[in-house]
Amino acid sequence: MAEVINPNAAVWPNYSTSNVQKAAATKKDTTLGKDDFLKILVTQLRNQDPSQPLQDRDFIAQMAQFSSVEQLMNMSEEMTKLRQNLGSASSMIGMTVEWNGMSDTGIGTTYSGLVEAISIKDGVQYAKVGDKTVKVDDLTSITYVPQTGQTTPPKEEAGGSNG
């Protein structure tokens, strides 16, 4: 259970050091979602001054902002799904990829190899390259290099065969 910071302990200008430390230690999520935006709007409507109610144009502008936030959140989710599409990532199979990593001795190294398979675990795409599994997001280069044993099929001559 999360620890609750006592609001009465921090009185301006004499802050309680324990509250300051607790507040500094809490993880702060600075992004506001559509639900947070709607809560702010509803709170504003509940607490508005009756002698000066929210103007129609202000209310419409805030609703338009809410709609924009909602659509941006939806678009972000769809872009994430598109980026994590297994079908498009599978086109890397057979390609040579490069990525940066640490060697066994702790030295920064650029690795490369042929992608053998693509997998998804916990919403993250991985490329299997030899005995290594690499996040697709960590790849720095993707190159198509024809395999050395590949040959192109011979072209048929015009006119067909003489049988």
KEDRENNU-111016 format. One record per residue (C-alpha): residue number from 1; x, z, y. Coordinates in Angstrom, 3 decimals, always signed. Each point is the difference from the previous one (the first is absolute). Example, Ala and Ser with C-alpha at 12.3 -4.5 7.8 and 13.67 -1.06 7.14 Angstrom:
// residues 2
@num=1 c1=+12.300 c3=+7.800 c2=-4.500
@num=2 c1=+1.370 c3=-0.660 c2=+3.440
***
This chain:
// residues 163
@num=1 c1=+0.000 c3=+0.000 c2=+0.000
@num=2 c1=+1.290 c3=-0.855 c2=+3.473
@num=3 c1=+1.073 c3=+2.785 c2=+2.294
@num=4 c1=-2.174 c3=+0.462 c2=+3.077
@num=5 c1=+1.696 c3=+0.476 c2=+3.341
@num=6 c1=-1.568 c3=+2.852 c2=+1.941
@num=7 c1=-1.235 c3=-1.537 c2=+3.272
@num=8 c1=-0.073 c3=+3.409 c2=+1.691
@num=9 c1=+3.692 c3=+0.636 c2=-0.690
@num=10 c1=+1.198 c3=-2.809 c2=+2.296
@num=11 c1=-0.902 c3=+0.950 c2=+3.555
@num=12 c1=+1.448 c3=-1.924 c2=+2.897
@num=13 c1=+2.792 c3=+0.459 c2=+1.068
@num=14 c1=+1.111 c3=+2.436 c2=-2.715
@num=15 c1=-0.094 c3=-1.974 c2=-3.253
@num=16 c1=+0.249 c3=+1.886 c2=-3.259
@num=17 c1=+3.204 c3=-1.147 c2=-1.709
@num=18 c1=-1.649 c3=+0.098 c2=-3.419
@num=19 c1=-2.757 c3=-2.346 c2=+1.163
@num=20 c1=+2.503 c3=-2.377 c2=+1.587
@num=21 c1=+1.975 c3=-0.120 c2=-3.250
@num=22 c1=-3.157 c3=-0.552 c2=-2.071
@num=23 c1=-1.180 c3=-2.772 c2=+2.331
@num=24 c1=+3.400 c3=-1.695 c2=-0.104
@num=25 c1=+0.068 c3=+0.169 c2=-3.799
@num=26 c1=-3.429 c3=-1.601 c2=-0.496
@num=27 c1=-0.056 c3=-3.702 c2=-0.774
@num=28 c1=-1.557 c3=-1.897 c2=+2.853
@num=29 c1=-1.937 c3=-3.162 c2=-0.736
@num=30 c1=-0.215 c3=-1.790 c2=+3.336
@num=31 c1=-2.125 c3=-2.910 c2=-1.148
@num=32 c1=-3.701 c3=+0.208 c2=+0.668
@num=33 c1=-2.405 c3=-1.676 c2=-2.354
@num=34 c1=-3.507 c3=-1.226 c2=+0.622
@num=35 c1=-1.474 c3=+3.337 c2=-1.104
@num=36 c1=+2.136 c3=+1.879 c2=+2.524
@num=37 c1=-1.008 c3=-2.402 c2=+2.757
@num=38 c1=-3.687 c3=+0.458 c2=-0.854
@num=39 c1=+0.374 c3=+3.814 c2=+0.029
@num=40 c1=+1.532 c3=-0.154 c2=+3.473
@num=41 c1=-2.820 c3=-2.216 c2=+1.240
@num=42 c1=-2.715 c3=+2.264 c2=-1.455
@num=43 c1=+1.682 c3=+3.109 c2=+1.442
@num=44 c1=+0.180 c3=-1.675 c2=+3.384
@num=45 c1=-3.715 c3=-0.838 c2=-0.138
@num=46 c1=-0.932 c3=+3.558 c2=-1.031
@num=47 c1=+2.031 c3=+1.605 c2=+2.766
@num=48 c1=-0.724 c3=-2.334 c2=+2.869
@num=49 c1=-1.195 c3=+1.373 c2=+3.303
@num=50 c1=-3.813 c3=-0.455 c2=+0.188
@num=51 c1=+0.206 c3=-0.612 c2=+3.732
@num=52 c1=+2.472 c3=-2.831 c2=-0.595
@num=53 c1=-0.842 c3=-1.581 c2=-3.354
@num=54 c1=+2.200 c3=-2.644 c2=-1.539
@num=55 c1=-0.602 c3=-3.314 c2=+1.713
@num=56 c1=-1.393 c3=-2.843 c2=-2.129
@num=57 c1=+3.034 c3=-2.187 c2=+0.581
@num=58 c1=+2.378 c3=+2.826 c2=-0.957
@num=59 c1=-1.941 c3=+0.644 c2=-3.183
@num=60 c1=-0.046 c3=-3.708 c2=-0.890
@num=61 c1=+3.746 c3=-0.264 c2=+0.666
@num=62 c1=+0.689 c3=+2.970 c2=-2.276
@num=63 c1=-2.212 c3=-1.434 c2=-2.749
@num=64 c1=+1.884 c3=-3.299 c2=+0.295
@num=65 c1=+3.272 c3=+1.901 c2=-0.347
@num=66 c1=-1.368 c3=+1.774 c2=-3.066
@num=67 c1=-1.022 c3=-3.330 c2=-1.505
@num=68 c1=+3.467 c3=-1.421 c2=+0.717
@num=69 c1=+1.690 c3=+2.989 c2=-1.624
@num=70 c1=-2.217 c3=-0.372 c2=-3.070
@num=71 c1=+0.730 c3=-3.712 c2=-0.316
@num=72 c1=+3.756 c3=+0.560 c2=+0.429
@num=73 c1=-0.071 c3=+2.640 c2=-2.748
@num=74 c1=-1.882 c3=-2.396 c2=-2.296
@num=75 c1=+2.423 c3=-2.818 c2=+0.804
@num=76 c1=+2.964 c3=+2.278 c2=-0.716
@num=77 c1=-1.451 c3=+0.921 c2=-3.400
@num=78 c1=-0.600 c3=-3.656 c2=-0.871
@num=79 c1=+3.522 c3=-0.999 c2=+1.083
@num=80 c1=+1.409 c3=+2.735 c2=-2.228
@num=81 c1=-2.057 c3=-1.278 c2=-2.923
@num=82 c1=+1.137 c3=-3.565 c2=+0.676
@num=83 c1=+3.646 c3=+1.082 c2=+0.174
@num=84 c1=-0.382 c3=+1.840 c2=-3.290
@num=85 c1=-1.620 c3=-2.924 c2=-1.770
@num=86 c1=+1.595 c3=-0.296 c2=-3.434
@num=87 c1=-0.679 c3=-3.744 c2=-0.124
@num=88 c1=+2.061 c3=-0.790 c2=+3.076
@num=89 c1=+2.822 c3=+2.349 c2=-1.021
@num=90 c1=+0.152 c3=-1.562 c2=-3.449
@num=91 c1=+1.241 c3=-3.218 c2=+1.623
@num=92 c1=+3.366 c3=+1.795 c2=+0.328
@num=93 c1=+0.475 c3=-0.025 c2=-3.775
@num=94 c1=+2.992 c3=-2.226 c2=-0.746
@num=95 c1=+1.382 c3=+0.285 c2=+3.534
@num=96 c1=+3.286 c3=+1.598 c2=+0.984
@num=97 c1=-0.436 c3=+3.031 c2=+2.243
@num=98 c1=+2.368 c3=+2.233 c2=+1.951
@num=99 c1=-0.360 c3=+3.602 c2=+1.135
@num=100 c1=+2.198 c3=+2.743 c2=+1.385
@num=101 c1=+0.588 c3=+3.210 c2=-1.888
@num=102 c1=+2.542 c3=+2.628 c2=-0.932
@num=103 c1=+2.450 c3=-0.509 c2=-2.836
@num=104 c1=+0.703 c3=+2.708 c2=-2.562
@num=105 c1=+2.965 c3=+1.059 c2=+2.136
@num=106 c1=-2.166 c3=+0.355 c2=+3.124
@num=107 c1=+1.154 c3=-3.155 c2=+1.760
@num=108 c1=-2.515 c3=-2.270 c2=+1.742
@num=109 c1=-0.280 c3=-3.176 c2=-2.044
@num=110 c1=-1.976 c3=-3.222 c2=+0.055
@num=111 c1=-1.528 c3=-0.714 c2=-3.393
@num=112 c1=-1.466 c3=-3.273 c2=-1.212
@num=113 c1=-1.631 c3=-1.312 c2=-3.121
@num=114 c1=-2.789 c3=-2.016 c2=-1.539
@num=115 c1=-3.535 c3=+1.415 c2=+0.175
@num=116 c1=-1.344 c3=+0.370 c2=-3.533
@num=117 c1=-3.322 c3=+1.708 c2=+0.719
@num=118 c1=-2.183 c3=+1.492 c2=+2.736
@num=119 c1=-1.888 c3=+3.268 c2=-0.389
@num=120 c1=-2.128 c3=+2.257 c2=+2.179
@num=121 c1=+0.132 c3=+3.776 c2=-0.231
@num=122 c1=-1.887 c3=+2.317 c2=+2.366
@num=123 c1=-0.754 c3=-2.949 c2=+2.308
@num=124 c1=+3.673 c3=-0.996 c2=+0.332
@num=125 c1=+1.346 c3=-3.296 c2=-1.345
@num=126 c1=+3.214 c3=-0.019 c2=-2.023
@num=127 c1=+2.203 c3=-2.860 c2=-1.193
@num=128 c1=+1.829 c3=+0.395 c2=-3.321
@num=129 c1=+3.488 c3=-1.409 c2=+0.395
@num=130 c1=+2.136 c3=+0.478 c2=-3.084
@num=131 c1=+0.019 c3=+3.716 c2=-0.780
@num=132 c1=-1.047 c3=+0.945 c2=+3.567
@num=133 c1=-3.452 c3=+0.389 c2=+1.505
@num=134 c1=-0.046 c3=-0.682 c2=+3.753
@num=135 c1=-2.782 c3=+0.437 c2=+2.555
@num=136 c1=-1.060 c3=-3.427 c2=+1.252
@num=137 c1=+0.061 c3=+1.417 c2=+3.552
@num=138 c1=+3.728 c3=+0.766 c2=-0.426
@num=139 c1=+0.946 c3=-3.617 c2=-0.804
@num=140 c1=+2.105 c3=-1.619 c2=+2.713
@num=141 c1=+0.131 c3=-3.549 c2=-1.374
@num=142 c1=-2.009 c3=-2.154 c2=-2.410
@num=143 c1=+1.554 c3=-3.298 c2=-1.100
@num=144 c1=-1.028 c3=-2.641 c2=-2.489
@num=145 c1=+3.010 c3=-0.997 c2=-2.092
@num=146 c1=-0.656 c3=-2.409 c2=-2.880
@num=147 c1=+1.204 c3=+1.359 c2=-3.326
@num=148 c1=+3.182 c3=-1.704 c2=-1.253
@num=149 c1=-1.558 c3=-1.004 c2=-3.327
@num=150 c1=-2.965 c3=-1.796 c2=+1.585
@num=151 c1=-0.199 c3=-3.746 c2=-0.211
@num=152 c1=-2.478 c3=-2.299 c2=+1.589
@num=153 c1=-2.102 c3=-2.082 c2=-2.378
@num=154 c1=+1.108 c3=-3.630 c2=-0.218
@num=155 c1=-2.009 c3=-2.442 c2=+2.075
@num=156 c1=-2.072 c3=-2.501 c2=-1.895
@num=157 c1=+0.857 c3=-3.574 c2=+0.736
@num=158 c1=-2.618 c3=-2.197 c2=+1.577
@num=159 c1=-1.718 c3=-2.295 c2=-2.480
@num=160 c1=-0.187 c3=+2.453 c2=-2.900
@num=161 c1=+1.600 c3=-0.353 c2=-3.422
@num=162 c1=+0.441 c3=-3.135 c2=-2.087
@num=163 c1=-0.968 c3=+1.801 c2=-3.227
***
